[in-house]
Amino acid sequence: MRKERWYPLDNAAKVFPSISSNDRTTIFRLSMTLTEDINPFLLKEAIELVLPRFSALNTEIHAGLFWYYLDKNDKKIEVYEETGAISTLIEPKNNNGYLFKFYYYGKRIAIEVLHSLTDGTGALELLKSVVYTYLHLNGKNISSDGIILTDDVEERHEEVQDSFIKNYDKELEVNRKEPKALQFNGTYYDNHYLSLITGTASVDELKALSKKHNATITEFLCACSVLAASRCRGLFEKKDKPFRVFLPINLRRFFPSKTMRNFSLYARTSHDINEEKSFEDIIEIVKTDMKNELVKEKLQKRIVGNVKLEKNFFMRIAPLFIKQIAMKVGYKVWGDNANSFAISNLGVVKLPKSMTEYVKDVVFSNGASIYSCVNLGVVSYNGNIKMSFLSSIIERDFQREFFRILTSFGVKVVIDSNEVEV
């Protein structure tokens, strides 16, 4: 159990408070749809019971002289009824200090989280625990089967660990050059509205199709996105740059870690969409890039590159307001400019068998902004895979082409959307 009351932001989180705004909310979203309408009072009770178990997430952010830091949050938690606008900026001062929000709508419970706090893995564990506790309070006969972090499962100190620092090796050399990438060029929605278009398909169908190409599902979907981009060239400006797909990688797969905080990096694959290529050619490039990127030694070098910036003498002694300027510039170069599109696959959500009777589906969406206009969040649950495009631009050509490509392979896809008439 954690003894310290406060600690600095983890290495990946340090940049996000400086760059978060209405234009770039740095928020991701997870939701579970149940079989009955949500009782907001029971939901709030469930969150209040669960939060003390998650010390790493039960926090508020403060600005110190040199860095932001997290402190234990003893304030009341609120739940919000969802409106049509999703993934809007969370301002902690207007949210009792919390870096996440819980929403309800009909049968759905959703959590939206600032990346300053955690990544998809940490947020999913919190949501699973809240939904489990909510169902239990609602009289459902369920058991955790050791899959849910309930209050009787002792919290480990490793859950608040900064695993980037743990895996830092100052002897490793790094190269932080990032070439610029194609950017979407479209018509922004008014008032920072984001559209969510979700396609539902069979995991088994996609897995079988991916296997035919000796690829993972993520690699297959990545190839579909590249082909879609090549068929929608009018959506991009400065065509001389590559279409570059970022794929967040859960580093817990490569380095032993139980942290509930951020512990992920990006793998990248680059493509010239002006060249006519078959799907087979594209997926071979994706597979080669992933094979080259997903090497533990290379990933550790990138961890070292990030931590070295934090440990740089001049960076350490610079006051926070100077760091904020530097991080905004750095994120523009190494984040916005280097990235055309992101596919974040959270993987398979496993729930206790007794819970699956009451949880119909799980949806994950990865934040979009005026700088990163379209992104794809993927998650699998109970035999279905949900592919959710979040977009800050009105044009839907890319999403439409992506799902056309999938269906051309014989995959049955059901589409849902929160889109407004524009």
C-alpha positions as CSV (number, residue, x, y, z in Angstrom):
1,M,0.0,0.0,0.0
2,R,1.3,3.4,-0.9
3,K,2.6,5.4,2.1
4,E,3.7,8.6,0.3
5,R,1.0,11.2,-0.2
6,W,2.3,12.9,-3.3
7,Y,4.7,12.1,-6.2
8,P,5.7,13.7,-9.6
9,L,3.9,12.9,-12.8
10,D,5.3,9.9,-14.6
11,N,7.7,10.5,-17.5
12,A,5.0,10.1,-20.2
13,A,2.5,12.3,-18.4
14,K,4.8,15.3,-17.8
15,V,4.1,16.9,-21.2
16,F,0.3,16.7,-21.1
17,P,-0.7,19.4,-18.6
18,S,1.3,21.9,-20.8
19,I,-0.3,21.0,-24.1
20,S,-3.9,20.3,-22.9
21,S,-6.5,22.8,-24.2
22,N,-9.9,22.9,-26.0
23,D,-8.0,22.3,-29.2
24,R,-6.1,19.3,-27.9
25,T,-7.9,17.8,-24.9
26,T,-5.4,14.8,-24.4
27,I,-8.4,12.7,-23.4
28,F,-9.3,9.1,-24.1
29,R,-12.6,7.4,-23.4
30,L,-13.8,3.9,-22.3
31,S,-17.4,2.8,-21.9
32,M,-19.4,-0.3,-20.9
33,T,-23.0,-0.8,-21.9
34,L,-25.0,-2.8,-19.4
35,T,-28.4,-4.5,-19.7
36,E,-30.3,-2.1,-17.5
37,D,-30.6,1.7,-17.2
38,I,-27.9,3.2,-15.0
39,N,-28.8,4.5,-11.5
40,P,-26.6,7.5,-11.1
41,F,-26.8,7.4,-7.3
42,L,-25.6,3.8,-7.2
43,L,-22.9,4.7,-9.7
44,K,-21.6,7.4,-7.5
45,E,-21.6,5.1,-4.5
46,A,-19.7,2.5,-6.5
47,I,-17.0,5.1,-7.5
48,E,-16.6,6.3,-3.9
49,L,-16.1,2.7,-2.7
50,V,-13.6,1.9,-5.4
51,L,-11.4,5.0,-5.5
52,P,-9.5,4.5,-2.3
53,R,-8.2,1.2,-3.7
54,F,-6.6,3.1,-6.7
55,S,-4.1,5.4,-5.0
56,A,-2.4,6.1,-8.4
57,L,-5.7,7.5,-9.8
58,N,-7.3,9.0,-6.7
59,T,-5.3,12.1,-7.1
60,E,-5.3,15.8,-8.1
61,I,-2.7,17.7,-9.9
62,H,-0.7,20.7,-8.6
63,A,1.9,23.0,-10.2
64,G,5.2,23.1,-8.4
65,L,8.1,25.4,-9.0
66,F,9.8,22.9,-11.3
67,W,7.2,20.2,-12.2
68,Y,3.6,19.3,-11.9
69,Y,2.9,16.7,-9.2
70,L,0.0,14.5,-8.0
71,D,-1.4,14.6,-4.6
72,K,-4.0,12.5,-2.8
73,N,-7.5,13.8,-3.6
74,D,-10.0,13.6,-0.7
75,K,-12.7,15.7,-2.4
76,K,-16.2,14.4,-3.4
77,I,-16.4,12.7,-6.8
78,E,-19.2,13.7,-9.2
79,V,-20.9,11.7,-11.9
80,Y,-22.3,13.5,-15.0
81,E,-25.1,12.7,-17.4
82,E,-23.7,12.4,-20.9
83,T,-24.6,14.9,-23.6
84,G,-23.9,14.6,-27.3
85,A,-20.4,16.2,-26.9
86,I,-17.8,13.6,-25.9
87,S,-14.1,13.9,-24.9
88,T,-14.4,17.6,-24.1
89,L,-11.6,19.2,-22.1
90,I,-11.5,18.2,-18.4
91,E,-10.6,21.2,-16.2
92,P,-9.6,19.7,-12.9
93,K,-10.4,22.9,-11.0
94,N,-14.0,22.5,-12.1
95,N,-14.0,18.7,-11.4
96,N,-13.0,18.7,-7.7
97,G,-9.4,18.2,-8.8
98,Y,-10.0,14.8,-10.5
99,L,-8.3,14.0,-13.8
100,F,-11.1,11.9,-15.0
101,K,-14.9,12.0,-15.3
102,F,-17.5,9.3,-15.0
103,Y,-20.6,9.7,-17.3
104,Y,-23.9,7.8,-17.6
105,Y,-26.4,7.7,-20.4
106,G,-29.2,5.1,-20.7
107,K,-27.5,1.7,-20.0
108,R,-24.0,3.1,-20.5
109,I,-21.2,3.9,-18.0
110,A,-18.3,5.8,-19.5
111,I,-15.0,7.2,-18.1
112,E,-13.0,9.9,-19.9
113,V,-9.4,10.4,-18.7
114,L,-6.7,12.9,-19.1
115,H,-3.5,11.2,-20.2
116,S,-1.7,13.1,-17.4
117,L,-3.1,10.5,-15.1
118,T,-2.8,7.1,-16.8
119,D,-3.0,5.1,-20.0
120,G,-5.7,2.8,-21.3
121,T,-4.6,-0.1,-19.1
122,G,-4.9,1.8,-15.9
123,A,-8.3,3.4,-16.9
124,L,-9.7,0.0,-17.9
125,E,-8.8,-1.5,-14.5
126,L,-10.6,1.4,-12.8
127,L,-13.7,1.1,-15.0
128,K,-13.9,-2.7,-14.5
129,S,-13.8,-2.3,-10.8
130,V,-16.4,0.5,-10.8
131,V,-18.8,-1.5,-13.0
132,Y,-18.3,-4.7,-10.9
133,T,-19.0,-2.8,-7.7
134,Y,-22.0,-1.1,-9.3
135,L,-23.5,-4.4,-10.3
136,H,-22.8,-5.8,-6.9
137,L,-24.6,-2.8,-5.2
138,N,-27.5,-3.4,-7.7
139,G,-28.0,-6.8,-6.3
140,K,-26.4,-8.9,-9.0
141,N,-24.9,-12.2,-8.0
142,I,-21.4,-11.9,-9.4
143,S,-17.9,-12.9,-8.3
144,S,-14.6,-11.3,-9.2
145,D,-12.7,-14.5,-10.2
146,G,-9.5,-12.7,-9.4
147,I,-9.9,-10.6,-12.5
148,I,-11.2,-7.4,-10.8
149,L,-9.1,-5.2,-8.5
150,T,-11.7,-5.1,-5.7
151,D,-11.0,-3.4,-2.3
152,D,-10.1,-6.8,-0.8
153,V,-7.2,-7.2,-3.2
154,E,-4.2,-5.5,-1.6
155,E,-2.8,-2.6,-3.5
156,R,0.8,-3.1,-4.5
157,H,3.4,-0.3,-4.3
158,E,4.3,-1.0,-7.9
159,E,0.9,0.3,-9.0
160,V,2.1,3.9,-8.4
161,Q,5.6,3.3,-9.8
162,D,7.0,5.3,-12.7
163,S,8.0,2.4,-14.8
164,F,9.9,4.6,-17.3
165,I,12.3,5.6,-14.6
166,K,12.6,2.0,-13.4
167,N,13.7,1.0,-16.9
168,Y,16.1,3.9,-17.5
169,D,19.7,3.0,-18.5
170,K,21.8,6.1,-18.8
171,E,24.5,4.2,-20.8
172,L,22.2,3.7,-23.8
173,E,22.5,6.1,-26.8
174,V,19.4,7.4,-28.5
175,N,18.4,9.3,-31.6
176,R,15.3,11.5,-31.3
177,K,14.9,12.6,-35.0
178,E,11.3,12.5,-36.2
179,P,10.5,13.2,-39.9
180,K,7.3,15.2,-40.6
181,A,4.2,13.3,-41.7
182,L,1.1,14.1,-43.8
183,Q,-1.6,15.9,-42.0
184,F,-5.4,15.7,-42.5
185,N,-6.9,18.8,-44.0
186,G,-10.6,19.3,-43.4
187,T,-13.4,21.4,-42.0
188,Y,-13.5,21.5,-38.2
189,Y,-16.7,21.0,-36.3
190,D,-17.9,24.1,-34.4
191,N,-17.4,24.3,-30.6
192,H,-14.7,21.6,-30.5
193,Y,-17.3,18.9,-31.3
194,L,-15.9,15.4,-32.0
195,S,-17.7,12.8,-34.0
196,L,-17.6,9.2,-33.0
197,I,-18.1,6.5,-35.6
198,T,-17.9,2.9,-34.4
199,G,-17.9,-0.2,-36.4
200,T,-18.6,-3.6,-34.8
201,A,-17.3,-6.8,-36.3
202,S,-16.6,-10.4,-35.3
203,V,-13.2,-11.0,-33.7
204,D,-13.1,-14.4,-35.2
205,E,-13.7,-13.1,-38.7
206,L,-11.0,-10.5,-38.4
207,K,-8.6,-12.9,-36.8
208,A,-9.0,-15.4,-39.6
209,L,-8.6,-12.7,-42.2
210,S,-5.4,-11.4,-40.5
211,K,-4.0,-14.9,-40.2
212,K,-4.3,-15.3,-44.0
213,H,-1.8,-12.5,-44.3
214,N,0.3,-13.8,-41.4
215,A,-0.5,-10.6,-39.6
216,T,-2.0,-9.5,-36.3
217,I,-5.4,-7.8,-36.2
218,T,-3.7,-4.5,-35.5
219,E,-1.4,-4.9,-38.5
220,F,-4.3,-5.8,-40.7
221,L,-6.3,-2.7,-39.6
222,C,-3.3,-0.6,-40.0
223,A,-2.9,-1.7,-43.6
224,C,-6.6,-1.0,-44.2
225,S,-6.1,2.6,-42.9
226,V,-3.1,3.1,-45.2
227,L,-5.1,1.9,-48.2
228,A,-8.0,4.1,-47.2
229,A,-5.6,7.1,-47.0
230,S,-4.3,6.4,-50.5
231,R,-7.9,6.5,-51.8
232,C,-8.6,9.8,-50.0
233,R,-5.5,11.8,-51.0
234,G,-7.6,15.0,-51.2
235,L,-8.0,14.9,-47.5
236,F,-4.2,15.6,-47.0
237,E,-2.0,18.6,-47.5
238,K,1.6,18.6,-48.6
239,K,1.5,15.3,-50.4
240,D,5.3,14.9,-50.4
241,K,5.3,13.7,-46.8
242,P,4.6,10.1,-45.8
243,F,1.4,8.9,-44.3
244,R,2.7,7.9,-40.8
245,V,0.6,5.7,-38.5
246,F,1.4,5.7,-34.8
247,L,0.5,2.6,-32.8
248,P,0.6,2.9,-29.0
249,I,2.4,-0.1,-27.5
250,N,1.7,-1.3,-24.0
251,L,5.2,-1.6,-22.5
252,R,3.9,-4.0,-19.8
253,R,4.2,-6.6,-22.6
254,F,8.0,-6.1,-22.7
255,F,9.0,-5.0,-19.3
256,P,7.6,-6.4,-16.0
257,S,5.4,-3.7,-14.5
258,K,2.2,-3.5,-12.4
259,T,1.9,0.3,-12.7
260,M,-1.5,1.9,-13.0
261,R,0.1,5.0,-14.4
262,N,1.3,5.6,-18.0
263,F,3.6,3.0,-19.5
264,S,3.3,3.0,-23.2
265,L,5.2,4.2,-26.3
266,Y,4.5,4.3,-30.0
267,A,5.5,2.0,-32.8
268,R,5.5,3.7,-36.3
269,T,5.0,2.7,-39.9
270,S,5.4,5.1,-42.8
271,H,3.9,4.9,-46.3
272,D,4.1,7.0,-49.6
273,I,0.4,7.1,-50.5
274,N,1.2,8.6,-53.9
275,E,2.6,5.2,-55.0
276,E,0.1,2.7,-56.2
277,K,0.4,-0.3,-54.0
278,S,-1.7,-3.4,-53.5
279,F,-3.1,-4.3,-50.1
280,E,-0.6,-7.2,-50.0
281,D,2.3,-4.8,-50.6
282,I,1.1,-2.4,-47.9
283,I,0.6,-5.1,-45.2
284,E,4.1,-6.5,-45.9
285,I,5.5,-3.0,-45.2
286,V,3.4,-2.7,-42.0
287,K,4.6,-6.1,-40.8
288,T,8.2,-5.3,-41.5
289,D,8.0,-2.0,-39.7
290,M,6.4,-3.6,-36.7
291,K,9.0,-6.3,-36.6
292,N,11.7,-3.7,-36.6
293,E,9.9,-1.5,-34.0
294,L,8.8,-4.1,-31.5
295,V,12.2,-5.0,-30.2
296,K,12.7,-4.7,-26.5
297,E,16.2,-3.1,-26.9
298,K,14.8,-0.5,-29.3
299,L,11.9,0.3,-27.0
300,Q,14.2,0.7,-24.1
301,K,16.3,3.1,-26.1
302,R,13.2,5.2,-26.6
303,I,12.4,5.0,-22.9
304,V,15.9,6.3,-22.3
305,G,15.5,9.1,-24.8
306,N,12.4,10.4,-23.0
307,V,13.8,10.1,-19.6
308,K,17.1,11.8,-20.6
309,L,15.1,14.9,-21.6
310,E,13.6,14.9,-18.1
311,K,17.0,14.4,-16.4
312,N,18.8,17.0,-18.6
313,F,20.4,19.5,-16.2
314,F,19.0,22.6,-17.8
315,M,15.6,21.1,-18.0
316,R,15.7,20.1,-14.4
317,I,16.6,23.6,-13.1
318,A,14.3,25.5,-15.5
319,P,11.1,26.8,-13.7
320,L,7.8,25.3,-14.7
321,F,6.7,28.1,-17.0
322,I,9.9,27.6,-19.1
323,K,9.4,23.9,-19.2
324,Q,5.8,24.4,-20.4
325,I,7.1,26.4,-23.5
326,A,9.7,23.8,-24.2
327,M,7.2,20.9,-24.0
328,K,4.7,22.6,-26.3
329,V,7.5,23.1,-28.9
330,G,8.8,19.5,-28.4
331,Y,5.3,17.9,-28.7
332,K,4.7,19.8,-31.9
333,V,7.9,18.4,-33.4
334,W,7.8,14.9,-31.9
335,G,4.1,14.4,-31.7
336,D,1.8,16.5,-34.0
337,N,4.1,17.0,-36.9
338,A,5.4,13.4,-36.9
339,N,2.0,11.7,-36.8
340,S,-0.7,11.4,-39.5
341,F,-3.0,9.0,-37.7
342,A,-3.0,6.7,-34.6
343,I,-4.5,3.3,-34.1
344,S,-4.7,2.3,-30.4
345,N,-5.7,-1.3,-29.8
346,L,-6.5,-1.9,-26.2
347,G,-6.8,-5.6,-26.8
348,V,-9.2,-8.1,-25.3
349,V,-11.2,-7.1,-22.2
350,K,-11.6,-10.0,-19.9
351,L,-14.4,-9.9,-17.3
352,P,-15.6,-12.6,-14.8
353,K,-18.0,-15.0,-16.4
354,S,-20.7,-13.9,-14.0
355,M,-20.3,-10.2,-15.2
356,T,-20.6,-10.9,-18.9
357,E,-24.3,-11.6,-18.4
358,Y,-24.7,-7.9,-17.5
359,V,-22.1,-6.2,-19.7
360,K,-23.2,-6.1,-23.3
361,D,-20.3,-4.3,-24.9
362,V,-17.1,-2.2,-24.4
363,V,-16.0,0.7,-26.5
364,F,-12.7,2.6,-26.5
365,S,-11.9,5.8,-28.4
366,N,-8.6,7.6,-28.7
367,G,-8.6,11.4,-28.5
368,A,-8.7,13.6,-31.6
369,S,-7.8,17.3,-31.9
370,I,-7.3,20.1,-34.4
371,Y,-3.7,18.8,-34.7
372,S,-4.4,15.1,-34.9
373,C,-7.8,15.2,-36.6
374,V,-8.7,11.5,-36.9
375,N,-7.7,8.6,-34.7
376,L,-8.9,5.0,-34.2
377,G,-9.5,3.2,-30.9
378,V,-9.9,-0.6,-31.0
379,V,-11.1,-3.0,-28.3
380,S,-12.4,-6.5,-28.2
381,Y,-15.0,-8.0,-25.9
382,N,-17.2,-11.1,-25.8
383,G,-16.4,-12.1,-29.4
384,N,-16.9,-8.6,-30.9
385,I,-14.3,-6.0,-31.9
386,K,-15.2,-2.3,-31.8
387,M,-13.4,0.1,-34.1
388,S,-14.1,3.7,-33.1
389,F,-13.0,6.7,-35.1
390,L,-12.9,10.0,-33.2
391,S,-12.7,13.0,-35.5
392,S,-12.5,16.7,-35.2
393,I,-13.3,17.3,-38.9
394,I,-16.6,17.0,-40.7
395,E,-15.3,15.0,-43.7
396,R,-16.0,11.3,-43.3
397,D,-14.3,10.0,-46.5
398,F,-11.5,8.3,-44.7
399,Q,-13.7,6.4,-42.2
400,R,-16.1,5.4,-45.0
401,E,-13.3,4.1,-47.2
402,F,-11.8,2.2,-44.2
403,F,-15.0,0.3,-43.6
404,R,-15.6,-0.3,-47.3
405,I,-12.2,-2.0,-47.4
406,L,-13.1,-4.2,-44.5
407,T,-16.4,-5.2,-46.0
408,S,-14.7,-5.9,-49.4
409,F,-12.9,-8.7,-47.6
410,G,-16.2,-10.1,-46.5
411,V,-16.2,-8.8,-42.9
412,K,-19.7,-7.9,-41.7
413,V,-19.6,-4.4,-40.0
414,V,-22.4,-2.7,-38.1
415,I,-21.9,1.1,-37.9
416,D,-23.0,3.4,-35.1
417,S,-22.4,7.2,-34.8
418,N,-23.0,10.2,-32.5
419,E,-22.7,12.5,-35.5
420,V,-24.8,15.7,-35.8
421,E,-26.2,17.0,-39.0
422,V,-23.8,19.5,-40.6
